[in-house]
Amino acid sequence: MDELIGEPRKMQAFEVLKSTVRSYSRSIPAIFSRARGPVMLTEYSRQPTDFPSDAGALNYGHNNHQIEADITEYFASDAMVHGLDMATPAKLGFMETFSSLILRERYLRYRFQFSGPTAANAIESALKLSRKVTRRQSHISFTHGYDGMSLGAVAASGNRLFRTSTSHCIRVWKQFCRSRARHGGGL
């Protein structure tokens, strides 16, 4: 009986204490305590399947044993964990391996851009790159898409809920961009 009373009360705390700019915790009202592979476990032992596996960031599933072991070994070595865009041995190893196994095999001449760890960072990087390559400012978006709350990510979203909540900021940003373009300033 406690589990039927406890979880709604705890979710109520999220309503009171957490920002109103959230999506997943409202559509899936549960407190998740553990996960392995595609299965998540709530505090009260419900086991929903995580179909998006953390929205594509963990397409190998939650808490993969081999990845856990590799990360633990890396942390134990005191290697650089947060290097921004600085050169590190781990980054060099990744680029060389990816380049030899993926790019060179396909005769592709691409360069790497390491964005921040969020989907919004990836969207911002993709928008910047596509504008540079195509020399166009317009993009398409898909209905109900959502990838973070940066202005660029929200502007590219087809999700009306998030676009409405930031519409004033987007209008101001567009006016700023138009003004800069009229006066010969770049972004």
N, C-alpha and C positions, 0 to 999 in steps of 0.2 A: 504494500500500500504506500510506503514511503516514496517509492520510485515514481508513483503517479503524482504525488504532491511535490516532490523535490525538483524534478526536471522543469516543470512550468515555472516554479518560483525562481530557479536559477536563470532560466531564459528571460524572465522578467527583469533580472539584474542587468542583462545585456541591453534590454530596451532602455533602461534608465541610465546606464553608465557608458555605453558605447555610442559612437557617432551614429547619426541617422543616415549617413551616406554609406550604406552597406547593402549587399544583395543576398549573398549565399546564406547567411545566418537567418535571414527572414524566410527564405524559401525552404530551408531545411532546418526547422527549429529543434535542434538537438545539440548536446554538448559531447563532442568526440574526444575520447581520451587516448585511444590507441588505433593503430592501423598497420596492416601487413598486406602487401600486394594490392589487390583491388578492394579489399574488405576493410571497412572502418568499424570501430567498436565505440558505441556510446558509453557514457558512465553507467547506464543501466542495462548493458549487455545487448542492446539491439545491434544488429549487424547489417546495415545497409551496404550495398555494393557501390563503390565509388566509380561510376562509369567514366567520368572525365579524368579520373586519376590525377586530381589536382590541376584540372584545366590544361593538361598537356605538358606541364612542367615536370611531371613524374610519370611519363608514359611507361616506365618500367615498374610501376607500382610503388606503394609506400614501403619504406624501410627495407629495401632490398639488401639481403645479407652480404653479398659481395661488395656492394657500394658502401655499406656501413663499415666493413673491414678496411676498405681502401681509404675512406675518409678518416677513420680512427688512426690509421698508420700515418696519413699525411699530417694530421693535427699533432700527433706525438713527435713528429720530426721538427716541430717549431718552424715549419715552412710558412711562407707569406700567405696569409688568408685573405686580406683585403688590400689589393694592390692597385685599385682604380685602373688607370690605363698604363701603369708602369710595367716595365719588362720584368718578368719573373721566369725562373726555370720551368715551372709548371705550365705557364702560358706558352713558352717556347716549345715545350714538348708536345702540347696539344696542337699548336699550329703546324708543326712539322709532321706530326702523325696524320692529322686531317688532310693536310696538303698532299702527302704522298699516297694515302689510301683513297681519297675521294677526288680531289681536284686534278692532280696530275693524270690519274687513270682516265679521266674524262676530258683531258686537254682543256681544262677550265682555268682561266686566269683571274681569279677573284682575290679580293683582299678581305681581311678580317676586321670586323668592328665589334668590340665587346661593349654591349650596353649594360645598364644596371640590371638588377635581378628581378624586376617586375615586368609584367606584360605591358604596362604603360610605357616603360622605357623602351621596350622592343618596338611598340607601335610608333613612338616618337622617332626612333632611329629609322624605321622603315619609311615613314612619311618624308623625313629629311632626305634620305637616299633616293626615293622615287622622284621627288621634286628636282633633285640635282640631275638625275639621269634623263628624265623625260622633259624637263624644263616646263612642266605644267603644275598648276596649283590644285586642280580638282582631283578628287578621289571618289570611289564608290564605297558604300558600307552595306552591311547585311543586317536585316531586321533582327532585333533583339541581341545584337552583338554587344559585348561589354569586355573591355580589357584595361580597366583602370580609370583613375580620376584625374590624370593630367589633362590640360586643356586640349592638347593634340589628340589624345586617345578618345576623349569624350566627343570632340568635334568629328572624329572619324566613325563614331559609334552610330549604329542604326537604332539604338535603344532609346526610345522617346523619354523614358523616366529620367535617365541620366543627362540627356541633352537638355531637357527642360530645367533641371536643377542648376545647370551651369550656363544657361543661355545668355545671361547678361555678360558674364566673363568672356564668352566666345564672341559676342557682338563687339565688346570693347577691344578684344585682341584683333579682330578683323579690321576695325577702324584704324588701329595702330599700324597694322601691316599695310593697309592702303595708303595711309599717310606717309609711311617710310618709302613706299614704292614711288609715290608722286614726287617726292623730294630726292629721289636717287639713292636713298639709303637701302642697304641690304639687311638681311636678318642675320 
